[in-house]
Amino acid sequence: MRKLLIVFITLLFIFNCKQKEIEKSQCIITYLEGEVKTVINNKEELAKVGDILKEEDSIITNKDSIAEIKIGENSIIKINPDTILKIEILLKNRSIENSKVKIIKGEIFTKCNKLNTGSSFEVETKSITVGVRGTEFLVGNEEGKSNVTVIKGDVAVRKNIEIKKTTELEKVDPILATHIKENLL
């Protein structure tokens, strides 16, 4: 009976430790310009630097505003004007972080430092999902059409889409390439 009690207490201790290992990564608003709103628990409010966003929360920029959020230790997202971004996944288990955001409309610039083995960071639109490990890239979603511009590094894209490096972008759209270099890098 005593051995059974010891085994039970040991298993209970192990189970409690395992549960505490998995937590939520932090998503915090680090910069705002213009009028930016958040939708937290289905309630729309004006955003403030320092606000913490959780899974299922959204951040909305209007046509004359931008925002920046930091997710976990490795990812910074600049949210361009007229964008709605939803936080989908924020998981952390020791040194492993798994994050996912969804662009409802608009455009974001993402800088994601090299992730630990087993970690993931994804940006989803209606038509594509972009996965990264250590990259700088721009993702847009307008009227159901998605685009990805890779500034530095590599991305994995699910579904068919044309990916342009900034050197290629200069040939196709020099104004956009200049804008990215001057304002986002």
N, C-alpha and C positions, 0 to 999 in steps of 0.2 A: 504493500500500500504506500509506503514511504517513497519507494522508487517511482511509482506512478505519479505521485504528487510532485516530485522533483522534475520529472519529464514534462508534466503539464505546465509547471511554472516556467521552465526553460523555453518551451514552445511559445507560451504567452509572451515572454520577454522578447524572443526573436521576432514574433509577429508584430509587436508594437514598434520595434526598431525599424523593421522594413517599411511600415506604414509612414513613419516620419521621414524617411529618406526622400520620398517623392514630394516635391513642393512646387509652387508656382514661381516661374521667373518673374522678375519685376519689369514692368513697362511704365516708364515715367516720361512725362512731357518736359523737355529740356529747353525749348525755345518756341516763342510765339511771335508772330507779326500780323497785325490786323485782327479781324474778328474770327475766332476759331471756336467751335463748339464741340462738346463731347456728348455722347449718349451713353449714360451709365445707368444700368438697371431700368432701361426704357425711359429715362428722364433726360431731356436735353438741357444742357447748361453751358454757360460761357466757360471756356477752358482757361486754366491758369497754369503757369510754369510750376512744376512740382506735383501736379495731379497724377495720380496713379491709375492706369487703365488695367482692367482685368479681361479675361476671356469673355467674349460676346459684347464688349464695349466697342464704341466707334469714336472716331475723331473726324470732324468735318471742317474743311477750309472753304471760305467763300472765294469769289473771283479776285479779291485783293489781299489775300492772306496766305501765310505759310506756317508750317509748324514742324517741329523736330521732336522725335521720340527716341528713347534709348530702350532697347529690349535686352535684358540680361547684361552680360559682360561684354558681348561681342558685336552687337548690331545697332547701328544708328540709321534711322529713316527720316529723310526730309520729305515732307508732304507738301506737294506743290498746290497752287491755287485751284479752287473748284474741284476738290477731291473728297471722297468719302472712303475711309479706311477702317476696316473692322478687324479687331484682334480676335483671331480664331483659337490659337493654341499657345500656351505659355507653361511649359513643363520643365522642371529641373530635378535631376536626381544626381546628387553629388556634383561631379564636374561635367555631367552630360546635360545639355540644354536642347530642347526641341521647341521651336517657335514657328508660328504660321500666321500671316496676315492676309487679308483679302481686300483687294481694291474693288469696291463697288463701282466707282467711276473716278476718273482723273488719273493722276500720275504721281509716282514716288521715286525718289532716288535713294538707293540703299547702299550703305557701306557696311560690309560684314567681315570682320577680321577672321582669321583662320579659326575654325571650330575644332573642338576636341573630338577625338574619335567617338563615333556613336551619336554625336550631336547633329542637329539639322536646323536649317532656317529656310522657310519657303514663303514665296509670294504667290498668291493665287488671284487670277482674274476669272471672268466667266468662261473664257476659252482656253486658258493655259495655267500651268503651275510651274514656277521657276524655283529650282533648288540650288543652294550655294554652299560653299565651304570657306572661301576667303576671297571676296569679290566686291567690286563696285559696279553697280548697274542701275539702269533706269527702266521702270516698268510702267506702261500706260494702258488704260482701258477706257476707250471712248466708243460709245454706240456699239458695244459688243465686239469691237475690234481691239486686239491686244498687240502691243509691241514691246520689244526688249532691246535695249541698247547696252552693250557691255563696255564699261569704261576700262576695267582692269580685272584680270583673272578670267575664270570660266564659270559658266552656269550650265545646269542641266534643265532642259525645257521639255515638258510633256505636251504633246500635240504638235502639229506642224506649224512652224512660224519661222520667219526669216530673222536671223540675229546679225546685227551689224556691230563691228568694233568701231571705236571712235575714228580710227584712221579711214575706215571705209565710209563712215558717216560724213566726213568732211567732203568726200567726193559727191555724195548724194544730196546732203543738206548742210552746207557750210554755216548757215545762220544757227541752226540747232547745235551743231558741233561747237561753235564759238560760245553759245549760251551755256552749254554744259561745262565747258572748260572754265569760263569766267565765274559762273555762279554756283556750280555744284562740286567742283574739285578743290 
